[in-house]
Amino acid sequence: MSTRSGPPKHLNKYAWKPAAGCKKNETEPGGKFRPLAEVSGVCGRCKDQIEWKRKYGKYKVLKEPTKWEI
């Protein structure tokens, strides 16, 4: 545990962007010409998780949809 007090040592000058150094193909999903589709057909919690993953570059499309047991 740290005993340091006061302001942080370093401050972020700009927001983090996923894959900032990589060029993105504009014709792939999520590019300029093919934006990602609206999230629908899932519960509110799952929708929030999917939107967060898309925002921070962590989203991977499922090969097969998951079955919910209700």
CHARMM-style PDB file with segment names, atoms N, HN, CA, C and O in Angstrom:
ATOM      1  N   MET     1       0.832  -1.176   0.000  1.00  0.00      PROA
ATOM      2  CA  MET     1       0.000   0.000   0.000  1.00  0.00      PROA
ATOM      3  C   MET     1       0.879   1.243   0.000  1.00  0.00      PROA
ATOM      4  O   MET     1       1.906   1.286   0.678  1.00  0.00      PROA
ATOM      5  N   SER     2       0.484   2.224  -0.742  1.00  0.00      PROA
ATOM      6  HN  SER     2      -0.350   2.189  -1.292  1.00  0.00      PROA
ATOM      7  CA  SER     2       1.276   3.435  -0.866  1.00  0.00      PROA
ATOM      8  C   SER     2       0.924   4.434   0.233  1.00  0.00      PROA
ATOM      9  O   SER     2      -0.234   4.544   0.635  1.00  0.00      PROA
ATOM     10  N   THR     3       1.918   5.151   0.707  1.00  0.00      PROA
ATOM     11  HN  THR     3       2.859   5.062   0.380  1.00  0.00      PROA
ATOM     12  CA  THR     3       1.687   6.194   1.700  1.00  0.00      PROA
ATOM     13  C   THR     3       1.811   7.571   1.070  1.00  0.00      PROA
ATOM     14  O   THR     3       1.832   8.586   1.768  1.00  0.00      PROA
ATOM     15  N   ARG     4       1.892   7.597  -0.234  1.00  0.00      PROA
ATOM     16  HN  ARG     4       1.875   6.773  -0.800  1.00  0.00      PROA
ATOM     17  CA  ARG     4       2.054   8.856  -0.959  1.00  0.00      PROA
ATOM     18  C   ARG     4       0.779   9.691  -0.869  1.00  0.00      PROA
ATOM     19  O   ARG     4      -0.329   9.163  -0.970  1.00  0.00      PROA
ATOM     20  N   SER     5       0.945  10.989  -0.679  1.00  0.00      PROA
ATOM     21  HN  SER     5       1.845  11.418  -0.597  1.00  0.00      PROA
ATOM     22  CA  SER     5      -0.213  11.888  -0.657  1.00  0.00      PROA
ATOM     23  C   SER     5       0.040  13.028  -1.632  1.00  0.00      PROA
ATOM     24  O   SER     5       1.181  13.295  -2.010  1.00  0.00      PROA
ATOM     25  N   GLY     6      -1.015  13.685  -2.026  1.00  0.00      PROA
ATOM     26  HN  GLY     6      -1.941  13.468  -1.719  1.00  0.00      PROA
ATOM     27  CA  GLY     6      -0.887  14.788  -2.964  1.00  0.00      PROA
ATOM     28  C   GLY     6      -1.422  14.433  -4.340  1.00  0.00      PROA
ATOM     29  O   GLY     6      -2.088  13.411  -4.505  1.00  0.00      PROA
ATOM     30  N   PRO     7      -1.138  15.261  -5.315  1.00  0.00      PROA
ATOM     31  CA  PRO     7      -1.670  15.029  -6.658  1.00  0.00      PROA
ATOM     32  C   PRO     7      -0.965  13.859  -7.351  1.00  0.00      PROA
ATOM     33  O   PRO     7       0.106  13.436  -6.915  1.00  0.00      PROA
ATOM     34  N   PRO     8      -1.557  13.337  -8.423  1.00  0.00      PROA
ATOM     35  CA  PRO     8      -0.910  12.252  -9.151  1.00  0.00      PROA
ATOM     36  C   PRO     8       0.423  12.696  -9.746  1.00  0.00      PROA
ATOM     37  O   PRO     8       0.627  13.878 -10.023  1.00  0.00      PROA
ATOM     38  N   LYS     9       1.315  11.751  -9.938  1.00  0.00      PROA
ATOM     39  HN  LYS     9       1.150  10.790  -9.713  1.00  0.00      PROA
ATOM     40  CA  LYS     9       2.639  12.060 -10.464  1.00  0.00      PROA
ATOM     41  C   LYS     9       2.558  12.506 -11.927  1.00  0.00      PROA
ATOM     42  O   LYS     9       3.244  13.441 -12.339  1.00  0.00      PROA
ATOM     43  N   HSD    10       1.703  11.819 -12.710  1.00  0.00      PROA
ATOM     44  HN  HSD    10       1.146  11.059 -12.375  1.00  0.00      PROA
ATOM     45  CA  HSD    10       1.536  12.156 -14.120  1.00  0.00      PROA
ATOM     46  C   HSD    10       0.061  12.322 -14.430  1.00  0.00      PROA
ATOM     47  O   HSD    10      -0.760  11.570 -13.906  1.00  0.00      PROA
ATOM     48  N   LEU    11      -0.294  13.275 -15.257  1.00  0.00      PROA
ATOM     49  HN  LEU    11       0.374  13.886 -15.682  1.00  0.00      PROA
ATOM     50  CA  LEU    11      -1.671  13.480 -15.687  1.00  0.00      PROA
ATOM     51  C   LEU    11      -1.788  13.125 -17.164  1.00  0.00      PROA
ATOM     52  O   LEU    11      -0.880  13.400 -17.948  1.00  0.00      PROA
ATOM     53  N   ASN    12      -2.904  12.514 -17.538  1.00  0.00      PROA
ATOM     54  HN  ASN    12      -3.641  12.290 -16.901  1.00  0.00      PROA
ATOM     55  CA  ASN    12      -3.141  12.220 -18.947  1.00  0.00      PROA
ATOM     56  C   ASN    12      -3.466  13.514 -19.680  1.00  0.00      PROA
ATOM     57  O   ASN    12      -4.324  14.285 -19.249  1.00  0.00      PROA
ATOM     58  N   LYS    13      -2.778  13.743 -20.784  1.00  0.00      PROA
ATOM     59  HN  LYS    13      -2.081  13.117 -21.134  1.00  0.00      PROA
ATOM     60  CA  LYS    13      -3.025  14.953 -21.563  1.00  0.00      PROA
ATOM     61  C   LYS    13      -4.136  14.747 -22.574  1.00  0.00      PROA
ATOM     62  O   LYS    13      -4.737  15.717 -23.037  1.00  0.00      PROA
ATOM     63  N   TYR    14      -4.425  13.481 -22.931  1.00  0.00      PROA
ATOM     64  HN  TYR    14      -3.937  12.693 -22.555  1.00  0.00      PROA
ATOM     65  CA  TYR    14      -5.492  13.175 -23.891  1.00  0.00      PROA
ATOM     66  C   TYR    14      -6.096  11.819 -23.554  1.00  0.00      PROA
ATOM     67  O   TYR    14      -5.471  11.001 -22.879  1.00  0.00      PROA
ATOM     68  N   ALA    15      -7.309  11.589 -24.024  1.00  0.00      PROA
ATOM     69  HN  ALA    15      -7.817  12.254 -24.572  1.00  0.00      PROA
ATOM     70  CA  ALA    15      -8.000  10.328 -23.751  1.00  0.00      PROA
ATOM     71  C   ALA    15      -7.367   9.188 -24.533  1.00  0.00      PROA
ATOM     72  O   ALA    15      -6.888   9.384 -25.650  1.00  0.00      PROA
ATOM     73  N   TRP    16      -7.365   7.996 -23.943  1.00  0.00      PROA
ATOM     74  HN  TRP    16      -7.754   7.837 -23.035  1.00  0.00      PROA
ATOM     75  CA  TRP    16      -6.820   6.813 -24.600  1.00  0.00      PROA
ATOM     76  C   TRP    16      -7.726   6.376 -25.732  1.00  0.00      PROA
ATOM     77  O   TRP    16      -8.947   6.359 -25.579  1.00  0.00      PROA
ATOM     78  N   LYS    17      -7.143   6.020 -26.867  1.00  0.00      PROA
ATOM     79  HN  LYS    17      -6.151   6.034 -26.992  1.00  0.00      PROA
ATOM     80  CA  LYS    17      -7.899   5.537 -28.018  1.00  0.00      PROA
ATOM     81  C   LYS    17      -7.377   4.153 -28.385  1.00  0.00      PROA
ATOM     82  O   LYS    17      -6.170   3.972 -28.547  1.00  0.00      PROA
ATOM     83  N   PRO    18      -8.282   3.162 -28.521  1.00  0.00      PROA
ATOM     84  CA  PRO    18      -7.816   1.820 -28.863  1.00  0.00      PROA
ATOM     85  C   PRO    18      -7.256   1.784 -30.271  1.00  0.00      PROA
ATOM     86  O   PRO    18      -7.824   2.392 -31.178  1.00  0.00      PROA
ATOM     87  N   ALA    19      -6.166   1.091 -30.468  1.00  0.00      PROA
ATOM     88  HN  ALA    19      -5.704   0.597 -29.731  1.00  0.00      PROA
ATOM     89  CA  ALA    19      -5.530   0.903 -31.774  1.00  0.00      PROA
ATOM     90  C   ALA    19      -5.274   2.236 -32.471  1.00  0.00      PROA
ATOM     91  O   ALA    19      -5.557   2.383 -33.660  1.00  0.00      PROA
ATOM     92  N   ALA    20      -4.744   3.197 -31.740  1.00  0.00      PROA
ATOM     93  HN  ALA    20      -4.514   3.079 -30.774  1.00  0.00      PROA
ATOM     94  CA  ALA    20      -4.505   4.524 -32.303  1.00  0.00      PROA
ATOM     95  C   ALA    20      -3.429   4.490 -33.386  1.00  0.00      PROA
ATOM     96  O   ALA    20      -3.473   5.288 -34.322  1.00  0.00      PROA
ATOM     97  N   GLY    21      -2.474   3.586 -33.271  1.00  0.00      PROA
ATOM     98  HN  GLY    21      -2.438   2.938 -32.510  1.00  0.00      PROA
ATOM     99  CA  GLY    21      -1.390   3.521 -34.238  1.00  0.00      PROA
ATOM    100  C   GLY    21      -1.682   2.638 -35.438  1.00  0.00      PROA
ATOM    101  O   GLY    21      -0.885   2.592 -36.375  1.00  0.00      PROA
ATOM    102  N   CYS    22      -2.814   1.934 -35.428  1.00  0.00      PROA
ATOM    103  HN  CYS    22      -3.462   1.972 -34.667  1.00  0.00      PROA
ATOM    104  CA  CYS    22      -3.144   1.006 -36.519  1.00  0.00      PROA
ATOM    105  C   CYS    22      -4.134   1.658 -37.476  1.00  0.00      PROA
ATOM    106  O   CYS    22      -5.085   2.316 -37.056  1.00  0.00      PROA
ATOM    107  N   LYS    23      -3.896   1.464 -38.761  1.00  0.00      PROA
ATOM    108  HN  LYS    23      -3.123   0.929 -39.103  1.00  0.00      PROA
ATOM    109  CA  LYS    23      -4.849   1.962 -39.741  1.00  0.00      PROA
ATOM    110  C   LYS    23      -6.017   0.988 -39.833  1.00  0.00      PROA
ATOM    111  O   LYS    23      -5.820  -0.226 -39.788  1.00  0.00      PROA
ATOM    112  N   LYS    24      -7.228   1.514 -39.960  1.00  0.00      PROA
ATOM    113  HN  LYS    24      -7.388   2.501 -39.997  1.00  0.00      PROA
ATOM    114  CA  LYS    24      -8.421   0.696 -40.021  1.00  0.00      PROA
ATOM    115  C   LYS    24      -8.970   0.700 -41.440  1.00  0.00      PROA
ATOM    116  O   LYS    24      -9.035   1.743 -42.092  1.00  0.00      PROA
ATOM    117  N   ASN    25      -9.363  -0.479 -41.908  1.00  0.00      PROA
ATOM    118  HN  ASN    25      -9.310  -1.326 -41.379  1.00  0.00      PROA
ATOM    119  CA  ASN    25      -9.974  -0.590 -43.222  1.00  0.00      PROA
ATOM    120  C   ASN    25     -11.382  -0.007 -43.131  1.00  0.00      PROA
ATOM    121  O   ASN    25     -12.198  -0.487 -42.344  1.00  0.00      PROA
ATOM    122  N   GLU    26     -11.673   1.011 -43.918  1.00  0.00      PROA
ATOM    123  HN  GLU    26     -11.011   1.401 -44.557  1.00  0.00      PROA
ATOM    124  CA  GLU    26     -12.958   1.711 -43.832  1.00  0.00      PROA
ATOM    125  C   GLU    26     -14.137   0.862 -44.286  1.00  0.00      PROA
ATOM    126  O   GLU    26     -15.283   1.181 -43.969  1.00  0.00      PROA
ATOM    127  N   THR    27     -13.871  -0.230 -45.034  1.00  0.00      PROA
ATOM    128  HN  THR    27     -12.940  -0.489 -45.291  1.00  0.00      PROA
ATOM    129  CA  THR    27     -14.970  -1.065 -45.514  1.00  0.00      PROA
ATOM    130  C   THR    27     -15.307  -2.197 -44.549  1.00  0.00      PROA
ATOM    131  O   THR    27     -16.282  -2.912 -44.779  1.00  0.00      PROA
ATOM    132  N   GLU    28     -14.537  -2.387 -43.476  1.00  0.00      PROA
ATOM    133  HN  GLU    28     -13.745  -1.806 -43.289  1.00  0.00      PROA
ATOM    134  CA  GLU    28     -14.840  -3.400 -42.472  1.00  0.00      PROA
ATOM    135  C   GLU    28     -15.907  -2.879 -41.520  1.00  0.00      PROA
ATOM    136  O   GLU    28     -16.077  -1.667 -41.392  1.00  0.00      PROA
ATOM    137  N   PRO    29     -16.635  -3.778 -40.847  1.00  0.00      PROA
ATOM    138  CA  PRO    29     -17.631  -3.310 -39.868  1.00  0.00      PROA
ATOM    139  C   PRO    29     -16.969  -2.446 -38.800  1.00  0.00      PROA
ATOM    140  O   PRO    29     -15.925  -2.796 -38.251  1.00  0.00      PROA
ATOM    141  N   GLY    30     -17.597  -1.317 -38.524  1.00  0.00      PROA
ATOM    142  HN  GLY    30     -18.445  -1.033 -38.971  1.00  0.00      PROA
ATOM    143  CA  GLY    30     -17.036  -0.364 -37.580  1.00  0.00      PROA
ATOM    144  C   GLY    30     -16.265   0.741 -38.267  1.00  0.00      PROA
ATOM    145  O   GLY    30     -15.871   1.715 -37.626  1.00  0.00      PROA
ATOM    146  N   GLY    31     -16.044   0.600 -39.572  1.00  0.00      PROA
ATOM    147  HN  GLY    31     -16.364  -0.191 -40.092  1.00  0.00      PROA
ATOM    148  CA  GLY    31     -15.364   1.639 -40.340  1.00  0.00      PROA
ATOM    149  C   GLY    31     -16.328   2.733 -40.761  1.00  0.00      PROA
ATOM    150  O   GLY    31     -17.505   2.708 -40.403  1.00  0.00      PROA
ATOM    151  N   LYS    32     -15.824   3.691 -41.522  1.00  0.00      PROA
ATOM    152  HN  LYS    32     -14.868   3.712 -41.813  1.00  0.00      PROA
ATOM    153  CA  LYS    32     -16.638   4.831 -41.935  1.00  0.00      PROA
ATOM    154  C   LYS    32     -17.802   4.405 -42.834  1.00  0.00      PROA
ATOM    155  O   LYS    32     -18.908   4.934 -42.711  1.00  0.00      PROA
ATOM    156  N   PHE    33     -17.559   3.466 -43.722  1.00  0.00      PROA
ATOM    157  HN  PHE    33     -16.661   3.037 -43.822  1.00  0.00      PROA
ATOM    158  CA  PHE    33     -18.576   3.090 -44.700  1.00  0.00      PROA
ATOM    159  C   PHE    33     -19.519   1.997 -44.195  1.00  0.00      PROA
ATOM    160  O   PHE    33     -20.591   1.808 -44.768  1.00  0.00      PROA
ATOM    161  N   ARG    34     -19.143   1.274 -43.135  1.00  0.00      PROA
ATOM    162  HN  ARG    34     -18.271   1.428 -42.670  1.00  0.00      PROA
ATOM    163  CA  ARG    34     -19.996   0.229 -42.555  1.00  0.00      PROA
ATOM    164  C   ARG    34     -19.989   0.362 -41.033  1.00  0.00      PROA
ATOM    165  O   ARG    34     -19.290  -0.390 -40.354  1.00  0.00      PROA
ATOM    166  N   PRO    35     -20.760   1.316 -40.485  1.00  0.00      PROA
ATOM    167  CA  PRO    35     -20.768   1.483 -39.026  1.00  0.00      PROA
ATOM    168  C   PRO    35     -21.368   0.259 -38.341  1.00  0.00      PROA
ATOM    169  O   PRO    35     -22.110  -0.509 -38.954  1.00  0.00      PROA
ATOM    170  N   LEU    36     -21.039   0.089 -37.072  1.00  0.00      PROA
ATOM    171  HN  LEU    36     -20.436   0.713 -36.574  1.00  0.00      PROA
ATOM    172  CA  LEU    36     -21.559  -1.036 -36.296  1.00  0.00      PROA
ATOM    173  C   LEU    36     -23.065  -0.888 -36.125  1.00  0.00      PROA
ATOM    174  O   LEU    36     -23.566   0.221 -35.943  1.00  0.00      PROA
ATOM    175  N   ALA    37     -23.785  -2.002 -36.182  1.00  0.00      PROA
ATOM    176  HN  ALA    37     -23.378  -2.903 -36.330  1.00  0.00      PROA
ATOM    177  CA  ALA    37     -25.232  -2.001 -36.049  1.00  0.00      PROA
ATOM    178  C   ALA    37     -25.638  -1.671 -34.616  1.00  0.00      PROA
ATOM    179  O   ALA    37     -24.854  -1.843 -33.683  1.00  0.00      PROA
ATOM    180  N   GLU    38     -26.868  -1.197 -34.454  1.00  0.00      PROA
ATOM    181  HN  GLU    38     -27.505  -1.057 -35.213  1.00  0.00      PROA
ATOM    182  CA  GLU    38     -27.417  -0.910 -33.131  1.00  0.00      PROA
ATOM    183  C   GLU    38     -27.599  -2.219 -32.365  1.00  0.00      PROA
ATOM    184  O   GLU    38     -28.011  -3.223 -32.945  1.00  0.00      PROA
ATOM    185  N   VAL    39     -27.299  -2.213 -31.080  1.00  0.00      PROA
ATOM    186  HN  VAL    39     -26.964  -1.397 -30.609  1.00  0.00      PROA
ATOM    187  CA  VAL    39     -27.430  -3.411 -30.251  1.00  0.00      PROA
ATOM    188  C   VAL    39     -28.905  -3.583 -29.895  1.00  0.00      PROA
ATOM    189  O   VAL    39     -29.518  -2.677 -29.330  1.00  0.00      PROA
ATOM    190  N   SER    40     -29.480  -4.753 -30.227  1.00  0.00      PROA
ATOM    191  HN  SER    40     -28.982  -5.489 -30.686  1.00  0.00      PROA
ATOM    192  CA  SER    40     -30.877  -5.018 -29.900  1.00  0.00      PROA
ATOM    193  C   SER    40     -31.046  -6.498 -29.604  1.00  0.00      PROA
ATOM    194  O   SER    40     -30.219  -7.320 -30.000  1.00  0.00      PROA
ATOM    195  N   GLY    41     -32.119  -6.831 -28.907  1.00  0.00      PROA
ATOM    196  HN  GLY    41     -32.791  -6.163 -28.586  1.00  0.00      PROA
ATOM    197  CA  GLY    41     -32.417  -8.223 -28.600  1.00  0.00      PROA
ATOM    198  C   GLY    41     -31.657  -8.774 -27.413  1.00  0.00      PROA
ATOM    199  O   GLY    41     -31.589  -9.990 -27.239  1.00  0.00      PROA
ATOM    200  N   VAL    42     -31.073  -7.895 -26.578  1.00  0.00      PROA
ATOM    201  HN  VAL    42     -31.128  -6.906 -26.720  1.00  0.00      PROA
ATOM    202  CA  VAL    42     -30.351  -8.348 -25.386  1.00  0.00      PROA
ATOM    203  C   VAL    42     -30.837  -7.541 -24.185  1.00  0.00      PROA
ATOM    204  O   VAL    42     -31.468  -6.496 -24.343  1.00  0.00      PROA
ATOM    205  N   CYS    43     -30.540  -8.029 -22.996  1.00  0.00      PROA
ATOM    206  HN  CYS    43     -30.028  -8.877 -22.867  1.00  0.00      PROA
ATOM    207  CA  CYS    43     -30.944  -7.310 -21.782  1.00  0.00      PROA
ATOM    208  C   CYS    43     -30.105  -6.025 -21.642  1.00  0.00      PROA
ATOM    209  O   CYS    43     -29.094  -5.850 -22.323  1.00  0.00      PROA
ATOM    210  N   GLY    44     -30.547  -5.144 -20.753  1.00  0.00      PROA
ATOM    211  HN  GLY    44     -31.368  -5.286 -20.201  1.00  0.00      PROA
ATOM    212  CA  GLY    44     -29.870  -3.863 -20.575  1.00  0.00      PROA
ATOM    213  C   GLY    44     -28.425  -3.990 -20.140  1.00  0.00      PROA
ATOM    214  O   GLY    44     -27.563  -3.241 -20.599  1.00  0.00      PROA
ATOM    215  N   ARG    45     -28.155  -4.952 -19.242  1.00  0.00      PROA
ATOM    216  HN  ARG    45     -28.855  -5.561 -18.869  1.00  0.00      PROA
ATOM    217  CA  ARG    45     -26.783  -5.140 -18.752  1.00  0.00      PROA
ATOM    218  C   ARG    45     -25.866  -5.589 -19.881  1.00  0.00      PROA
ATOM    219  O   ARG    45     -24.754  -5.081 -20.022  1.00  0.00      PROA
ATOM    220  N   CYS    46     -26.338  -6.552 -20.692  1.00  0.00      PROA
ATOM    221  HN  CYS    46     -27.241  -6.965 -20.577  1.00  0.00      PROA
ATOM    222  CA  CYS    46     -25.525  -7.036 -21.813  1.00  0.00      PROA
ATOM    223  C   CYS    46     -25.305  -5.937 -22.844  1.00  0.00      PROA
ATOM    224  O   CYS    46     -24.224  -5.832 -23.423  1.00  0.00      PROA
ATOM    225  N   LYS    47     -26.328  -5.121 -23.073  1.00  0.00      PROA
ATOM    226  HN  LYS    47     -27.206  -5.207 -22.603  1.00  0.00      PROA
ATOM    227  CA  LYS    47     -26.209  -4.017 -24.027  1.00  0.00      PROA
ATOM    228  C   LYS    47     -25.124  -3.042 -23.579  1.00  0.00      PROA
ATOM    229  O   LYS    47     -24.315  -2.592 -24.390  1.00  0.00      PROA
ATOM    230  N   ASP    48     -25.109  -2.718 -22.288  1.00  0.00      PROA
ATOM    231  HN  ASP    48     -25.767  -3.084 -21.629  1.00  0.00      PROA
ATOM    232  CA  ASP    48     -24.084  -1.812 -21.754  1.00  0.00      PROA
ATOM    233  C   ASP    48     -22.684  -2.404 -21.918  1.00  0.00      PROA
ATOM    234  O   ASP    48     -21.740  -1.692 -22.260  1.00  0.00      PROA
ATOM    235  N   GLN    49     -22.554  -3.713 -21.671  1.00  0.00      PROA
ATOM    236  HN  GLN    49     -23.321  -4.292 -21.393  1.00  0.00      PROA
ATOM    237  CA  GLN    49     -21.256  -4.364 -21.815  1.00  0.00      PROA
ATOM    238  C   GLN    49     -20.786  -4.341 -23.266  1.00  0.00      PROA
ATOM    239  O   GLN    49     -19.616  -4.066 -23.531  1.00  0.00      PROA
ATOM    240  N   ILE    50     -21.685  -4.626 -24.209  1.00  0.00      PROA
ATOM    241  HN  ILE    50     -22.635  -4.849 -23.993  1.00  0.00      PROA
ATOM    242  CA  ILE    50     -21.316  -4.639 -25.628  1.00  0.00      PROA
ATOM    243  C   ILE    50     -20.909  -3.245 -26.079  1.00  0.00      PROA
ATOM    244  O   ILE    50     -19.921  -3.092 -26.797  1.00  0.00      PROA
ATOM    245  N   GLU    51     -21.659  -2.228 -25.667  1.00  0.00      PROA
ATOM    246  HN  GLU    51     -22.461  -2.353 -25.084  1.00  0.00      PROA
ATOM    247  CA  GLU    51     -21.314  -0.850 -26.046  1.00  0.00      PROA
ATOM    248  C   GLU    51     -19.960  -0.447 -25.475  1.00  0.00      PROA
ATOM    249  O   GLU    51     -19.189   0.226 -26.158  1.00  0.00      PROA
ATOM    250  N   TRP    52     -19.647  -0.842 -24.232  1.00  0.00      PROA
ATOM    251  HN  TRP    52     -20.274  -1.389 -23.676  1.00  0.00      PROA
ATOM    252  CA  TRP    52     -18.347  -0.525 -23.631  1.00  0.00      PROA
ATOM    253  C   TRP    52     -17.234  -1.199 -24.412  1.00  0.00      PROA
ATOM    254  O   TRP    52     -16.212  -0.578 -24.704  1.00  0.00      PROA
ATOM    255  N   LYS    53     -17.428  -2.487 -24.756  1.00  0.00      PROA
ATOM    256  HN  LYS    53     -18.258  -2.992 -24.519  1.00  0.00      PROA
ATOM    257  CA  LYS    53     -16.408  -3.224 -25.492  1.00  0.00      PROA
ATOM    258  C   LYS    53     -16.169  -2.617 -26.860  1.00  0.00      PROA
ATOM    259  O   LYS    53     -15.025  -2.557 -27.309  1.00  0.00      PROA
ATOM    260  N   ARG    54     -17.210  -2.166 -27.533  1.00  0.00      PROA
ATOM    261  HN  ARG    54     -18.140  -2.214 -27.168  1.00  0.00      PROA
ATOM    262  CA  ARG    54     -17.045  -1.509 -28.835  1.00  0.00      PROA
ATOM    263  C   ARG    54     -16.270  -0.204 -28.692  1.00  0.00      PROA
ATOM    264  O   ARG    54     -15.400   0.106 -29.506  1.00  0.00      PROA
ATOM    265  N   LYS    55     -16.595   0.553 -27.651  1.00  0.00      PROA
ATOM    266  HN  LYS    55     -17.302   0.301 -26.990  1.00  0.00      PROA
ATOM    267  CA  LYS    55     -15.951   1.851 -27.435  1.00  0.00      PROA
ATOM    268  C   LYS    55     -14.453   1.710 -27.202  1.00  0.00      PROA
ATOM    269  O   LYS    55     -13.672   2.530 -27.685  1.00  0.00      PROA
ATOM    270  N   TYR    56     -14.044   0.679 -26.466  1.00  0.00      PROA
ATOM    271  HN  TYR    56     -14.678   0.013 -26.074  1.00  0.00      PROA
ATOM    272  CA  TYR    56     -12.649   0.514 -26.113  1.00  0.00      PROA
ATOM    273  C   TYR    56     -11.922  -0.554 -26.913  1.00  0.00      PROA
ATOM    274  O   TYR    56     -10.832  -0.977 -26.528  1.00  0.00      PROA
ATOM    275  N   GLY    57     -12.516  -1.001 -28.036  1.00  0.00      PROA
ATOM    276  HN  GLY    57     -13.401  -0.657 -28.348  1.00  0.00      PROA
ATOM    277  CA  GLY    57     -11.829  -1.909 -28.942  1.00  0.00      PROA
ATOM    278  C   GLY    57     -11.661  -3.319 -28.421  1.00  0.00      PROA
ATOM    279  O   GLY    57     -10.724  -4.010 -28.822  1.00  0.00      PROA
ATOM    280  N   LYS    58     -12.545  -3.772 -27.537  1.00  0.00      PROA
ATOM    281  HN  LYS    58     -13.306  -3.211 -27.212  1.00  0.00      PROA
ATOM    282  CA  LYS    58     -12.458  -5.118 -26.966  1.00  0.00      PROA
ATOM    283  C   LYS    58     -13.509  -6.059 -27.544  1.00  0.00      PROA
ATOM    284  O   LYS    58     -13.499  -7.250 -27.235  1.00  0.00      PROA
ATOM    285  N   TYR    59     -14.422  -5.546 -28.380  1.00  0.00      PROA
ATOM    286  HN  TYR    59     -14.430  -4.578 -28.631  1.00  0.00      PROA
ATOM    287  CA  TYR    59     -15.553  -6.342 -28.850  1.00  0.00      PROA
ATOM    288  C   TYR    59     -15.135  -7.312 -29.946  1.00  0.00      PROA
ATOM    289  O   TYR    59     -14.477  -6.936 -30.916  1.00  0.00      PROA
ATOM    290  N   LYS    60     -15.531  -8.565 -29.769  1.00  0.00      PROA
ATOM    291  HN  LYS    60     -16.066  -8.871 -28.982  1.00  0.00      PROA
ATOM    292  CA  LYS    60     -15.343  -9.586 -30.798  1.00  0.00      PROA
ATOM    293  C   LYS    60     -16.696 -10.225 -31.043  1.00  0.00      PROA
ATOM    294  O   LYS    60     -17.372 -10.615 -30.091  1.00  0.00      PROA
ATOM    295  N   VAL    61     -17.100 -10.339 -32.283  1.00  0.00      PROA
ATOM    296  HN  VAL    61     -16.551 -10.022 -33.056  1.00  0.00      PROA
ATOM    297  CA  VAL    61     -18.399 -10.892 -32.628  1.00  0.00      PROA
ATOM    298  C   VAL    61     -18.409 -12.387 -32.315  1.00  0.00      PROA
ATOM    299  O   VAL    61     -17.446 -13.094 -32.609  1.00  0.00      PROA
ATOM    300  N   LEU    62     -19.499 -12.862 -31.718  1.00  0.00      PROA
ATOM    301  HN  LEU    62     -20.282 -12.288 -31.479  1.00  0.00      PROA
ATOM    302  CA  LEU    62     -19.641 -14.278 -31.415  1.00  0.00      PROA
ATOM    303  C   LEU    62     -19.911 -15.062 -32.695  1.00  0.00      PROA
ATOM    304  O   LEU    62     -20.635 -14.595 -33.575  1.00  0.00      PROA
ATOM    305  N   LYS    63     -19.335 -16.237 -32.794  1.00  0.00      PROA
ATOM    306  HN  LYS    63     -18.747 -16.616 -32.080  1.00  0.00      PROA
ATOM    307  CA  LYS    63     -19.580 -17.097 -33.956  1.00  0.00      PROA
ATOM    308  C   LYS    63     -20.998 -17.663 -33.900  1.00  0.00      PROA
ATOM    309  O   LYS    63     -21.657 -17.835 -34.926  1.00  0.00      PROA
ATOM    310  N   GLU    64     -21.455 -17.950 -32.674  1.00  0.00      PROA
ATOM    311  HN  GLU    64     -20.920 -17.810 -31.841  1.00  0.00      PROA
ATOM    312  CA  GLU    64     -22.785 -18.520 -32.474  1.00  0.00      PROA
ATOM    313  C   GLU    64     -23.426 -17.796 -31.289  1.00  0.00      PROA
ATOM    314  O   GLU    64     -22.792 -17.672 -30.241  1.00  0.00      PROA
ATOM    315  N   PRO    65     -24.660 -17.315 -31.427  1.00  0.00      PROA
ATOM    316  CA  PRO    65     -25.278 -16.585 -30.313  1.00  0.00      PROA
ATOM    317  C   PRO    65     -25.436 -17.454 -29.067  1.00  0.00      PROA
ATOM    318  O   PRO    65     -25.677 -18.657 -29.166  1.00  0.00      PROA
ATOM    319  N   THR    66     -25.302 -16.850 -27.926  1.00  0.00      PROA
ATOM    320  HN  THR    66     -25.106 -15.872 -27.846  1.00  0.00      PROA
ATOM    321  CA  THR    66     -25.442 -17.550 -26.651  1.00  0.00      PROA
ATOM    322  C   THR    66     -26.915 -17.728 -26.331  1.00  0.00      PROA
ATOM    323  O   THR    66     -27.719 -16.833 -26.592  1.00  0.00      PROA
ATOM    324  N   LYS    67     -27.273 -18.862 -25.774  1.00  0.00      PROA
ATOM    325  HN  LYS    67     -26.620 -19.589 -25.561  1.00  0.00      PROA
ATOM    326  CA  LYS    67     -28.657 -19.135 -25.378  1.00  0.00      PROA
ATOM    327  C   LYS    67     -28.837 -18.765 -23.906  1.00  0.00      PROA
ATOM    328  O   LYS    67     -28.066 -19.201 -23.051  1.00  0.00      PROA
ATOM    329  N   TRP    68     -29.854 -17.965 -23.618  1.00  0.00      PROA
ATOM    330  HN  TRP    68     -30.481 -17.611 -24.312  1.00  0.00      PROA
ATOM    331  CA  TRP    68     -30.188 -17.583 -22.257  1.00  0.00      PROA
ATOM    332  C   TRP    68     -31.245 -18.528 -21.726  1.00  0.00      PROA
ATOM    333  O   TRP    68     -32.213 -18.838 -22.420  1.00  0.00      PROA
ATOM    334  N   GLU    69     -31.065 -18.986 -20.496  1.00  0.00      PROA
ATOM    335  HN  GLU    69     -30.279 -18.733 -19.932  1.00  0.00      PROA
ATOM    336  CA  GLU    69     -32.072 -19.822 -19.844  1.00  0.00      PROA
ATOM    337  C   GLU    69     -32.866 -18.974 -18.888  1.00  0.00      PROA
ATOM    338  O   GLU    69     -32.352 -18.546 -17.855  1.00  0.00      PROA
ATOM    339  N   ILE    70     -34.109 -18.728 -19.221  1.00  0.00      PROA
ATOM    340  HN  ILE    70     -34.526 -19.076 -20.060  1.00  0.00      PROA
ATOM    341  CA  ILE    70     -34.966 -17.867 -18.389  1.00  0.00      PROA
ATOM    342  C   ILE    70     -36.059 -18.688 -17.763  1.00  0.00      PROA
ATOM    343  OT1 ILE    70     -36.887 -18.153 -17.026  1.00  0.00      PROA
TER     344      ILE     70
END
